[in-house]
């Protein structure tokens, strides 16, 4: 495949600034959350392209980020579970900085990465992952933009700023909570003082991280580099609340994503309402930069659609595929999503919600725990046109037959099966899956001689060795 011709023969190559957060979902004002204070990112959305149907390939950190930075599904790139549980990229898998390096880009990373315990493997020319709190990350990125970027003598760059925010916990000595009375809980969570307080703390972390993004964008403009830099913002997966993170519902895989073109480009702001998968980010960025897409990338480029003055008649994709195998436990799930329907297959006997530890111990997790102990169904189908929060499974009881949705479920099941076949997706038995998860964790502990703390922004606490 080839890149979109966006550069003339004498044009300089564009830079890329990526800012990514933890566990945000789409909790920004730009996504219709007036109770969230995010003015800097809302402004970025107004100046750029707001993706309304972007989905992670997985609802947990490492597998999702692996797809976002390689353009390959977790079963293809090797990141089926969390890096701090011992999962790593397979040998030969290339990341975005490595691909760009081959075409002359210089790359730097400051702050969070959750793809490996060995950051040198990611291919950045320089990195500082020691601290991923947003204030530290932005200080380092600002310093780099002011002092180092000009020394590149016209060489294009990829600068990545990874925030720990908005991962749990939300300590009030770091984040000033929002007013819980102004919080609007989603309809899949109980409206209790505890849940409202939990969301208010989350909103406080959003406000702090949003302000940090504003400082970084100000520096980009101050240096004049905004004229030649694509700004890309995204999060890894849904928010750390019950029925969001670690699930394949929209609240679990739906991600905020904004792309702002260089300010010297006459590209009008817009809302991009088409389906977009995490594996599509790498080929889309390569296309926007005028570069070819490697054959082993499994995503598709949306660059042509994003640069077209008028929308194309046919969408770039009609389905997105999502998956989960290992989080804090073995929990194999696969799903296919269209604009109209969401179809999920559960391959092991599990409770309705198998919550990761940070959610399970949260006020929201404790509030919902008494209601989610029943057995999860083998299959789920939701009509997103009438049930956007996916609470009415059409495949329970006789409703599927009465509503005539059996054929829809069958068609989606075949498409999901075909995708699994194409990508070499193998789901272990429950017996094997449990033991694989245990073996990875035990091996990791033997190598690193510590129990990592994934709720820390400090790299050494999370088992990062370099």
N, C-alpha and C positions, 0 to 999 in steps of 0.2 A: 504494500500500500504506500501511497505517497502523501506528503503533507500538502496542505492548502497553500497556494501561492499567495502569500500575504506580504512578501518582501520584494522590492525591486532589486535589480542587480547591484545597485550601489547603496542600498539602504543598510543601516546598521541593524544588528540583531537586537531584538527586545530582551529585556530582563524579566525575571519572574520573582515576585515576593509572595510566599505562601505563609499564611497565618492559620494555624489549626489549634482547636480546643478539644478538650475531653468532654464527653457526656452531655452535650448541649441539646441534641435533637434539633428542633426548630423553634426554640424558645427565644425569639427575638421579636421586637415590635414589628419589623418588616413582614413577619409571618402571621400577623393578626393577633399578637399578644400585647394589647395596650397596657396590661398590668406589668409588663417587663420594661425596665429602663435600659435601652440599648441605642442611644442616639447616634453614636459614631458608626456602628455597623448598619443602622437604618439609613444613614446618609450614604454609606458605601453602596448599599443596595439601590438607592435612588440614582446613583451615578453609574451603575454598572448593570450586570445581568443577574437577576435573582432567579435561582433554580427552585421551583416549587415542588418538583417530584423527584428529587435526588434521593437515592437510597444506598446505604452501605450494603456491602455483600454479606456482612455479618453484624450482629448486634453487640459485639464486644471488641475490646480495643485492638489487640494485635492482629487478628484476622482481617478486621475492617481496614486498618492502616496498611496492612500488607497489600491489599487490593488497590487502595488509593495510590500507593507509591510504586506498584509494579504493573498494574493493568491486568493482573491475573487473579483468578479465584483462589481462595484458600487451599482447596484441594490440589491446585496446580503449583502454587508457589511454596507450599509446605507449612504455612502458618495456620494450622487448624486450631491451635489453642494459644494461650497467653505466653508471651516471651518469658515472663518470670515464673512460668511453670515448665520451662525448658524447651519450648518450641522455637525453631529458627527457620529461616529461609532454606530451601533446598539449594544444593550446590548448582551454580550456573544461573540462578535467577538474578536478573538485573533490575536495579531500582532507577527511579527517575533521575537522580543526580548522576548515576553512571551513564545513562543514555545521553543526557545532555553534555556530559564531559566529552563523549566521543565526537560531539559536534562543536566543541570549542567553548562551552560554558564553564565558568568557575562556580563552585558551589560552597555554601556555608550553612551550617545548622546551629541554631542556638535554642537550648531548652529541650522540650519533651520530644522523645521518640519512644515508641513502645513496640518496635519490631524485632529487637535483638538485645542480648546482653553485651554485645561487642560492637559498639557504634562504628568502628573502623570498617566493618563489613558493608556499611550502607553506601559508601562511595563518595562522601562529601570531602572536599579538599581541606576543609577545616571545620571543627565543631567544638562546642562547649555545651555538654549536656549535664553539667554538674548540678544545676539548679533550674527548675522549670516553672517556678512561680513567675507570674506575668511581669512583675516589676523588674526582676533580674533579667528576664529574657529581652524585654524591650530596651533596657539600658544597654545590653550587649549589642543588640541589633542596631540601635541608634548610633552607637560608637562605630560600628562597622560601616554603616552607610556614610557617616561623616568623614571617617579617616581612611578606610580601606578601599571602598568602592572606586574612589578616584585613582587609586594606584593600579587599577586593572588595565589602564590604557586602552579603554574602549572594548575590552573583552566583556561579553555579556555574562550576567550572573544569575544564579538561582540562590535566593536567600530564604531560608525556612525558619520561622519563629514558632516553636511549639509550646503552648501553654499547658500547665498542669490543670488550670481551671477549665471546666467547672466540675472536676471530679470531687466526690465526697472525700473527706468531710468538709463542712462549710463553717469553720470556727469563727465566732463573732468577733474575736480580736483581730481577724484579718478582713472579714467581709461584713459590712454593715447590712443587716437584713432589711428587706422591704417591709412595708406595713402589711401585716397578715390580713388585715381587714380588706385590703385592696386586691388580694390574690384571688384569681379565678381558677379553682381546681378543675382538672379535666373530669369528664363524666365517668371515667373508669376508676376514679379514686373517691373514697368517702370524703364528704365535706365536713371535716372535724377540725377543732382547734389545732390538734397535733399535726395533721396534714398541711393545714394552712401555714403553720409555723415552719414546717420543713420546706415547703415551697418558697416561703419568704427568705429563708436562709440561702436557698439555691439562687434566688433572684439577686441577692446581695453579691454573690460570687460573679454573676453575669455582669452586674454594673461595674464591678472592679475591673474585670477583664476587658470590658468594652472600653473603659477609659484608657486602658493600656494600649489597645489597638489604635485609639485616637492619637495618642502620642507618637506611635510609630508611623502612622500615615502622615502626620504633620511633618515629621523629619523627612520622609520621602519627598513631600512637596517642597520643603525648604531647600533640599539639595538639588531640586530640579529633576530628580530621577523619576518622578511620577510620569513625565512625558514619554518615557521609554520603557515603562515597567507594567506588566500585567500583574494585578493584585488579585490573589486567589484566597478566599476564606472558606474554610469548611470545618466541620466537626466530624468525629469518628462514627458516632451512632447516637441512639436515643438517650434521653435523660435518665439519670440513675434513680428511677422511681418504679414501683411495681407496675407490671404490664407495659413497660417501656424497654429500657435497657435489658438485654438478654432474652428478648422475645422477638418473633418475626412479624409482629404487628407493625402498623405504620409508625406508632410511637417508639418502636424499638429500632427500626432500620431507617426511618426517615431522617435525613440530615439537612441542616442548614448549609447552603453553598451559595457563594457570591463570587462573580468574576468581574472585575473592573478593567476595561482596556486601558492601554496607555493614553494619557490625556491628549497626546498629539494625533490620535486617531479619531476619525469622524464616524464613530460607532455609537448609535443612539442607545440610551438605556432601555431596558426591556425586562419583561417577566417571561422566563422560559418555562412553559407549562408542560413540557414533554418529559417522559420517563428517562431517568439518567441513573446509571449504575456506578458504583464506586470504581469498577474496572474501566469505566469510560474516561476517567479523569486524565490518565497518562496519555492515551491517544488523542484526546481533545487538546491538551496543552501542546503536544508535539505538533498537531495540525495548526494551531494558532501561531506557533513559532515558525511555520513553514518547513517542518522536518518530517521525514518519513516515519512510519510506525513499524517497529520490528514485528516480524511474523509471529513471534511467540506471545505477543500481547493479545489477550482474549476480549478486551473491551472494544468498543466502536467509537470513532471520533464524531463529535457533534460540531466540530469547528466550522464546517461548511454551512450548517444551519445557523450557527451563532453569528457568522459574518454576513449572511445573506440579508439584503435589504428587506425582503419579504419572506415570510415563512414558507417552507416547502410544503407541497400537498401531502407527502407521505412522511410520517415521523421516522426518526432515526431508529428507534426501537419500539416495539409494542409490548415487551415484557421485561421485567427485571427478576433476577433469581437471587434468593438469599438463603443463608444456611447458618447453622450452628451445630457444633459437635462437642467441643470441650469448653467449659467456662470454669466455674469453681467445681463443676462435676461433669460427668459424661451425660450429655443431654442432646441427642441427635435429632435435628429438625431440618426440614428443607421447605422452601416455599417458592411460588411463582406469583407475580403480581402484574396485573394490567391496570389500566385506568379505571376499569369497572369492577374487577373482582380480585380478591386475594384468596389463594388456595394454599393450605399448609398441610404437610404430612409429618406426623410425630412417630418416631420409630422405636421408642422405648416407653415402658410404663412409668409415667411421671405425674406429679401433681399438676393441677391446673396452672400454677405458677411455680417454677423452680428458680427461686430468687437467689442471685449471688449474695455473698455475705454482707457487702456494704449496704445493699438495699434491705436485706432481711433484718438487719439490726437497726435500721432507721425508724424514725417515728411513723413514716408512711408504711413501711414494711410491717411493723407491729400492728398498725391499724387494720391492714387488709388480711393479715395472716389467718384469722379464723374463717375466712370465706374462700380460701383457695386450696384447700386440702384434698378436694375431690380428684378423681382420676381424669387426666387429660384425654380428650378423644383422639382416635387414630388419625382422623382427617377433619379439616375445618375449611369452610367456604363462607366468604363474606361478600355481600353486595355493597361495594364502596359508595355507590350512588345514594343509597338510602341508609347506610350503616357505616359511616366513615371511621368510627372508632372501633369497629370490628367486635361488637358485643353479641351479635345474633348469628350463631353458627347455623347455616342453612342445611347442614348435613346431620343434624340431630333429629331424632324422632322421624315423623313422616313429612316434615316440612319440605325436605328436598324433593320428594316425589310430587307433592301438591304444587310446589312452585315451579316444577319443570326444570330444576337446576342440575339434575343428574348428568345431563349431557355436557353442561358447562364444566362440571367437576371432572368428568372423564377426559374432556379435551385438555384441560389444564394439567391433569395428572400425566397424560401422555407427553405433553411438552416438557414437564418437569423431569420425567424419566429420560427423555432424549437429551436434555441438557446434562444430566448426571452422567449419561453414557459418554457424551462428547468430552467432558472434562475429567473423566476418570475418577468420578466421585464414588468412593466405597464407604459405606456405613458399617462399622464393626458391629458384631453382636453385642448384646448388653454385657455378657460375660467378658468378652475381649475388650470392649470399650472401657469398662471400669478399670481393668488391669493396665491398659495402655496409659490412661490418665495417671494412675498411681506410679507407673514406672517412670514416666517423664518427670513427675514431681520429685520422686526419690533420687533420680539421677542428677537433677538440677541441684538439689540440696547437697549431694555428695561433692559436686564440682565446686560450688560456691561457698560451702560451709556456713550458710546462713539461711534464715527464713526471710524472704523478701517482703517488704511492706509496700504494696501497690498503692496505698493511700498516702504516700509521701511524694513530695516534689523534689526531693534530694536524691540524686542518682544512686549514691552508694547504699541508701536505704532500700532501693529497689533492685539491688543485685547487679547494677551496671558496673563493669569492671574496668572500663577504659574512659 
